[in-house]
Amino acid sequence: MNQPTPAIVAQSAVRRLPRIALLLLCAAYLMPGLLGRGPWKSADIAAFGYMAELAKGTGGIARWLDPMLFGLRPETPALIPYWIGAWAIKIAPAWINPDLAVRIAFALLLWGTFTATWYAVYYLARTPRAQPVAFAFGGEARPTDYARAIADGALLALIACLGLAQLGHETTPALAQLFFTSQLFFGVAALPYRRTGAFIALAIGAIGLALSGGPTVALMLGFGCVAILFAELRRAGTEDTSETEPTYGKGAIAAVLGITVLAGALAIGLGLLQWKIELPGSRPGIRLISDLRSQAKLLLWFTWPAWPLTVWTIWRWRRQLTARHVALPLWFALVPLFATWTTSFSERSLLLALPAFATMAAFALPTLRRSVSALIDWFTLLFFTSTAVMIWGYWIALQTGFPPKMATSVTRLVPGFVPSFSWLTLTFAVAATIAWGWLVRWRTGRHRAALWKTLVLPAGGAALCWLLGTTLWLPALDHALSYAPQVRVISERVGQPSCLSTLALSRPHIAALRHHGHFNLQHLSAEGANCPWLVVGPDGVGYLHKIVNLEGWRLIGTFRRPTSASDDLLLFQRTAPAGG
């Protein structure tokens, strides 16, 4: 017998969040950071480098199936993310910079993630076991209105997650994986209600995730979904109740299994399924306790504020853990968590769990006490308001030099940066701050209760801080996170030579030198190359003398990226003819 639902919701609590307000919030979160910057370190510029190479069209179909950057394969074995970026570069008009074209394409992927998450939660909330308690004299929330309110809350929770901010605005395989994971999530959630659309989303999600660097995650998610669907179908056949009414049969489950197997087969056939398990404490020089502590800290801040609500959902819905609206998001959260703790790509693996965490957080809303909601509101208000004040304060100090201590600390953090002023960015920042003040006033005012109200301030605060950071501070951030200043200094020294020899350069450095400097890079061979200049990465200093006769080269200098000593590049000029 099914356990009673813990949700008690009246019809007055599920009033609709205005669509225009939700769309504006999503736009305010998506669009800042698109313009006025280049690719950032390190995965962002490296991924763009592979996309730019594919867009050149050299190498034929074989190169599209095996992307290379200066002879190096991607650190994340993937195909589709680089295809998306290359196609965006190819179809973009000439007046759009290639990196901007890629950012626009990946912004659409994030928008698709928002859409898929909303609809997935909507269909999960429509299931009978997720519905609130029926009142004796009526007045409980109607199923579709309740489902819409829960979906609105889930989207707000997803936007509020701190870990989505930077990774969600980069052009890396991680964002493509997030998009395909959300598609897979939507497909399974909508299967009892939408057959064709659900199967299309399932195929796109499973195959796309497998070909975007997450084949193991795709297989685990797919097989887990098959098990959940089969258990649900079996329970519906044995229980004499109308609470569970799946509209799919064993054929649909077999189709899900077939899609999962096909995704795995494609990944294996293309050589994308690789064993990269790294258990906590297995990395050299890192103890188990220290590794576990860092992973726990990552989980706490990356998924904030969704994780406390997720824990509350598991507790309050503990008698319905096998229900699809709990079991599915729980599985979609556990699999990325497992990948986070067993791979070296912790943040990017945990990114895939955010839609599931947001879903679980949304199902906590109908069970929260008013005191808990008030606590969340006050904490959010203090946190994001103080953060916004700090952003404004340091920006004013950077522009005016007052207060002196704040100005000095900014100069120390971003050495070499020359501040600039823009009325346009100031206008957007002021408008966002005024909107935040209005939102706080609305939330603290007297109005009818809405189920999603608890997550309005967290989502609005996250959007506010991201918008302020990418308007007021975008030039400083671009200076700190871009390789452009470092490449610019090298360009001033070498001009535009016929070629540039390289040794031990990382993928980001290679991509940066090609994108920002437009250099013709050549590998440094044992016999030496004819290039008049040589750029050496940090890892090549120790064995440079074994590769080439240093008597024929003169060290010009060490060029450092403004905010990182680990990105030093050594520049040498040839003083003797090649081979001499």
CORSUL-V286718 format. One record per residue. RES is the residue in one small letter. PSI is psi in whole degrees, -180 to 180 (999 if undefined). NEAR is the number of other C-alpha atoms within 8 Angstrom. D_FIRST is the distance of its C-alpha to the first C-alpha in Angstrom with 1 decimal. Layout:
RES:PSI:NEAR:D_FIRST  RES:PSI:NEAR:D_FIRST
//
This chain:
m:137:3:0.0  n:144:4:3.8  q:150:6:6.5  p:150:5:9.4  t:144:11:12.3  p:-4:9:15.4  a:126:9:17.8  i:105:9:19.8  v:128:11:22.5  a:161:9:25.0  q:-31:12:26.9  s:-17:9:30.0  a:-2:11:28.6  v:31:14:28.2  r:150:10:31.8  r:135:7:33.1  l:124:9:35.0  p:130:6:38.4  r:-37:6:38.6  i:-37:6:42.2  a:-41:8:41.4  l:-40:9:38.7  l:-41:8:41.2  l:-38:8:44.0  l:-45:10:42.0  c:-42:10:41.1  a:-39:8:44.8  a:-24:10:46.0  y:-33:11:43.9  l:-46:10:44.8  m:-38:8:48.5  p:135:11:50.2  g:-8:11:51.6  l:-45:9:52.3  l:157:6:56.0  g:15:7:58.6  r:167:9:57.6  g:-174:9:57.7  p:142:9:55.3  w:168:12:54.3  k:160:11:54.2  s:-36:7:53.2  a:-32:9:50.4  d:-52:12:51.2  i:-34:13:54.8  a:-45:15:54.2  a:-41:13:51.6  f:-36:16:54.0  g:-42:15:56.8  y:-40:14:54.9  m:-43:13:54.2  a:-37:12:57.9  e:-43:13:59.0  l:-36:14:56.9  a:-23:10:58.2  k:-24:6:61.7  g:12:7:61.0  t:145:7:62.9  g:-10:7:61.8  g:-160:7:60.2  i:-30:6:56.8  a:-37:7:56.9  r:-33:11:57.0  w:-28:11:53.9  l:-6:8:52.0  d:75:8:53.5  p:139:13:54.2  m:147:11:57.0  l:103:13:58.7  f:40:5:62.1  g:2:5:61.1  l:135:7:57.8  r:159:9:54.3  p:148:11:51.6  e:-35:4:50.0  t:112:6:46.6  p:103:9:46.7  a:162:12:45.7  l:-55:13:47.1  i:-42:9:45.4  p:-40:11:46.0  y:-33:15:49.7  w:-45:11:49.8  i:-47:11:48.4  g:-42:16:51.0  a:-42:14:53.8  w:-38:9:53.0  a:-41:12:52.9  i:-40:13:56.4  k:-41:7:57.7  i:-10:6:56.7  a:144:9:57.5  p:161:5:60.8  a:-25:5:63.7  w:-3:4:63.7  i:125:8:60.2  n:144:7:60.3  p:-41:10:58.3  d:-33:10:56.2  l:-40:11:55.4  a:-40:13:54.4  v:-42:15:51.9  r:-37:12:50.5  i:-44:9:50.0  a:-42:11:48.1  f:-25:14:45.8  a:-36:11:45.3  l:-33:8:43.9  l:-41:11:41.5  l:-38:12:40.3  w:-41:10:40.0  g:-34:9:37.9  t:-44:13:35.6  f:-46:10:35.2  t:-47:8:34.5  a:-39:12:32.0  t:-44:17:30.1  w:-49:12:29.9  y:-34:11:28.7  a:-47:14:26.1  v:-36:16:24.6  y:-47:12:24.9  y:-34:12:22.8  l:-40:13:20.2  a:-17:14:20.0  r:-14:12:19.7  t:146:10:16.3  p:-37:8:13.7  r:-13:9:11.6  a:-10:11:15.1  q:153:12:16.2  p:171:11:17.0  v:138:11:15.9  a:129:6:17.3  f:154:7:20.1  a:-36:4:20.9  f:23:4:24.3  g:179:6:23.7  g:-4:7:25.4  e:163:12:22.5  a:138:13:23.4  r:146:7:23.5  p:-48:9:21.6  t:-37:7:24.8  d:-40:12:26.6  y:-44:14:23.8  a:-38:14:23.6  r:-40:11:27.4  a:-40:14:27.6  i:-41:16:25.3  a:-40:17:27.4  d:-43:11:30.5  g:-38:14:29.4  a:-42:17:28.7  l:-39:12:32.1  l:-41:12:33.7  a:-38:17:32.0  l:-44:15:33.3  i:-33:12:36.8  a:-21:16:36.8  c:127:16:36.2  l:-33:11:39.5  g:-16:12:39.4  l:-20:12:39.5  a:-65:9:42.9  q:-48:7:45.4  l:-30:11:43.5  g:-10:8:42.2  h:12:12:45.8  e:166:11:47.3  t:62:12:48.1  t:165:11:46.5  p:-24:13:44.1  a:-41:11:41.5  l:-38:15:41.2  a:-41:13:41.0  q:-40:14:38.2  l:-44:11:36.4  f:-48:13:36.8  f:-33:14:35.6  t:-42:13:32.6  s:-34:13:31.6  q:-42:15:32.2  l:-42:14:29.9  f:-46:15:27.2  f:-42:16:27.7  g:-44:15:27.7  v:-39:10:24.3  a:-37:13:22.8  a:-3:14:24.5  l:-41:12:23.8  p:-14:9:21.3  y:-31:7:23.8  r:103:8:27.3  r:-57:9:28.1  t:-51:6:31.8  g:-36:8:32.0  a:-42:13:29.0  f:-37:11:30.7  i:-45:9:34.0  a:-39:12:32.6  l:-46:16:30.9  a:-45:11:34.2  i:-45:11:36.2  g:-51:15:34.0  a:-49:17:33.7  i:-42:15:37.3  g:-42:12:38.7  l:-40:16:37.1  a:-32:18:38.3  l:10:15:41.8  s:18:15:41.9  g:5:13:41.9  g:49:10:38.2  p:-39:15:37.6  t:-43:8:35.6  v:-41:12:33.3  a:-43:16:32.9  l:-44:14:32.0  m:-43:9:29.5  l:-44:11:27.8  g:-48:12:27.9  f:-36:10:26.5  g:-39:9:23.8  c:-40:10:22.8  v:-44:11:22.9  a:-41:8:20.5  i:-44:11:18.0  l:-41:9:18.5  f:-42:10:18.1  a:-38:8:14.9  e:-42:10:13.5  l:-40:10:15.1  r:-40:8:13.8  r:-39:8:10.1  a:-29:12:11.0  g:-19:7:12.8  t:-21:6:10.3  e:136:7:7.3  d:74:6:8.6  t:157:6:8.3  s:9:5:11.2  e:-35:6:10.0  t:120:9:11.2  e:64:7:14.6  p:140:8:16.8  t:19:7:20.3  y:162:9:21.5  g:-164:8:21.7  k:-28:7:22.9  g:-40:7:26.4  a:-40:8:25.5  i:-40:12:24.1  a:-36:8:27.2  a:-41:8:29.3  v:-43:12:27.8  l:-42:11:28.6  g:-41:8:32.1  i:-41:12:32.8  t:-44:14:31.9  v:-41:9:34.2  l:-42:9:36.9  a:-43:15:36.9  g:-40:14:37.3  a:-41:8:40.0  l:-42:11:41.9  a:-41:13:41.8  i:-45:9:43.1  g:-32:7:45.7  l:4:7:47.0  g:28:7:47.1  l:-11:13:44.6  l:105:9:42.2  q:147:5:43.8  w:112:4:42.7  k:41:5:43.1  i:126:6:40.9  e:103:10:42.4  l:152:8:40.5  p:133:10:41.0  g:-2:12:44.4  s:-14:9:45.8  r:141:7:48.1  p:135:5:51.7  g:3:4:52.6  i:121:9:49.1  r:158:8:47.6  l:-46:9:43.9  i:-43:7:43.4  s:-40:9:45.3  d:-44:11:43.3  l:-38:10:39.9  r:-43:8:41.2  s:-37:8:42.4  q:-39:10:39.2  a:-41:8:37.2  k:-42:8:39.7  l:-45:9:39.4  l:-40:9:35.6  l:-45:9:36.0  w:-32:9:38.6  f:-39:11:37.8  t:9:13:34.2  w:138:12:35.1  p:18:11:33.8  a:-32:15:30.5  w:-38:11:29.7  p:-38:9:29.2  l:-32:12:26.8  t:-44:13:25.0  v:-41:8:24.6  w:-39:9:23.4  t:-45:13:20.8  i:-38:11:19.5  w:-48:7:19.3  r:-31:10:17.8  w:23:11:15.1  r:-26:8:14.6  r:-3:6:10.9  q:35:10:10.8  l:-21:9:13.6  t:-7:6:12.3  a:147:10:12.3  r:-33:10:15.6  h:-13:12:17.3  v:-44:13:17.1  a:-43:11:17.3  l:-55:12:20.3  p:-31:12:22.5  l:-41:11:21.8  w:-40:10:23.1  f:-14:12:25.9  a:-37:13:26.9  l:-38:9:26.7  v:-50:12:28.9  p:-33:14:31.8  l:-42:11:31.5  f:-42:8:32.1  a:-35:12:35.0  t:-41:14:36.4  w:-9:11:36.6  t:11:10:38.0  t:168:11:40.6  s:-7:6:43.7  f:64:7:42.5  s:-55:11:40.2  e:-43:10:40.5  r:-28:10:40.3  s:-41:13:37.3  l:-25:13:35.5  l:-35:13:36.4  l:-17:13:33.8  a:-11:14:31.0  l:-43:13:31.9  p:-38:11:30.0  a:-42:11:26.8  f:-42:16:27.7  a:-38:14:28.5  t:-47:14:25.2  m:-38:17:23.4  a:-38:16:25.9  a:-37:13:25.3  f:-5:10:21.6  a:-21:13:22.9  l:-45:12:24.9  p:-2:9:22.5  t:0:10:21.7  l:143:8:25.3  r:159:6:27.3  r:-34:6:30.7  s:-38:6:32.6  v:-42:8:31.0  s:-41:10:31.9  a:-38:9:35.4  l:-43:8:35.8  i:-43:9:35.0  d:-48:11:37.4  w:-41:8:40.2  f:-45:8:39.9  t:-43:11:39.9  l:-46:11:42.8  l:-43:8:44.9  f:-53:8:44.1  f:-32:11:44.9  t:-45:9:47.7  s:-37:8:49.4  t:-43:9:49.0  a:-39:11:50.5  v:-41:8:53.4  m:-42:8:54.1  i:-46:10:54.2  w:-43:9:56.6  g:-46:8:58.6  y:-32:11:59.3  w:-43:10:60.1  i:-41:10:62.6  a:-38:13:64.1  l:-37:13:64.4  q:-35:9:66.2  t:-17:6:68.5  g:6:9:68.8  f:132:10:67.6  p:146:7:66.2  p:-40:8:68.1  k:-41:7:65.7  m:-41:11:62.8  a:-40:13:65.2  t:-41:8:66.4  s:-37:8:62.9  v:-44:10:62.0  t:-37:11:65.3  r:-36:7:64.5  l:-34:7:61.0  v:74:12:62.3  p:141:8:65.9  g:-2:6:68.2  f:133:8:66.1  v:113:4:68.2  p:150:8:66.3  s:162:6:66.5  f:139:5:65.7  s:124:6:64.1  w:-31:6:63.8  l:-49:6:61.1  t:-36:9:58.7  l:-39:10:59.6  t:-45:8:58.7  f:-41:9:55.2  a:-42:12:54.7  v:-43:8:55.8  a:-42:8:53.7  a:-39:11:50.6  t:-41:9:51.4  i:-41:8:52.0  a:-37:8:48.6  w:-42:11:47.0  g:-40:8:48.7  w:-42:8:47.6  l:-42:10:44.0  v:-42:10:44.2  r:-42:8:45.7  w:-43:8:43.1  r:-35:8:40.2  t:-4:6:41.9  g:177:6:42.9  r:118:5:41.3  h:170:4:39.1  r:144:6:35.8  a:142:7:32.8  a:142:9:31.4  l:-33:13:28.3  w:1:12:30.4  k:-30:10:33.3  t:-27:12:32.5  l:5:11:33.3  v:-48:9:36.4  l:-43:14:38.8  p:-44:14:37.6  a:-44:14:37.9  g:-38:12:41.2  g:-41:14:42.6  a:-43:13:42.0  a:-39:13:43.6  l:-51:12:46.5  c:-38:11:47.3  w:-41:11:47.1  l:-43:14:49.3  l:-42:13:51.8  g:-34:10:52.0  t:11:11:52.7  t:-65:13:55.2  l:-41:12:57.2  w:7:10:56.9  l:-45:12:56.6  p:-41:11:60.3  a:-41:10:59.9  l:-42:10:56.6  d:-38:11:58.1  h:-38:13:61.1  a:-35:10:59.0  l:-6:9:56.4  s:154:12:58.7  y:-1:12:61.1  a:-44:10:63.5  p:-39:10:65.8  q:-45:11:66.2  v:-34:12:67.0  r:-42:10:69.3  v:-40:9:71.5  i:-41:10:71.8  s:-37:10:72.8  e:-29:7:75.5  r:-40:6:77.0  v:-15:8:76.9  g:-135:6:77.1  q:79:6:76.1  p:167:10:77.3  s:-33:6:77.2  c:169:11:74.5  l:116:14:72.8  s:147:14:72.3  t:154:13:69.1  l:127:11:67.9  a:37:9:64.5  l:144:12:63.0  s:167:7:59.3  r:-46:9:57.4  p:-40:12:57.3  h:-40:10:61.0  i:-48:13:61.8  a:-39:14:59.8  a:-44:15:61.4  l:-36:11:64.9  r:-40:12:64.5  h:-49:8:62.8  h:-35:9:64.7  g:-14:10:67.9  h:39:7:68.1  f:148:10:69.7  n:100:8:70.4  l:142:9:68.9  q:141:10:70.4  h:142:8:69.4  l:112:9:71.9  s:171:7:73.2  a:-32:6:75.2  e:-10:6:78.4  g:153:9:77.7  a:168:10:77.1  n:0:6:79.6  c:141:12:77.6  p:-10:10:79.5  w:154:13:76.6  l:129:13:73.9  v:128:12:70.6  v:132:13:68.9  g:169:15:65.5  p:-35:12:64.8  d:-12:7:63.8  g:-5:11:67.0  v:-39:8:69.5  g:-28:6:69.5  y:16:7:70.6  l:-39:8:72.5  h:-19:8:75.8  k:-19:6:74.8  i:-38:8:74.2  v:154:9:77.2  n:110:8:80.6  l:-13:7:80.1  e:-19:5:83.9  g:7:10:83.5  w:150:11:81.0  r:128:10:81.3  l:120:8:78.4  i:-38:8:78.1  g:172:7:75.4  t:126:8:71.8  f:121:11:69.6  r:140:10:66.4  r:137:12:63.5  p:-34:12:63.9  t:15:9:60.7  s:121:8:60.3  a:-17:8:62.8  s:-6:5:60.8  d:26:9:61.7  d:141:12:65.4  l:133:11:67.4  l:132:13:70.9  l:125:14:73.5  f:146:12:76.6  q:136:11:79.6  r:133:12:81.6  t:-10:7:85.1  a:154:7:86.3  p:154:8:86.2  a:134:7:83.2  g:-6:5:83.9  g:999:5:86.4
//
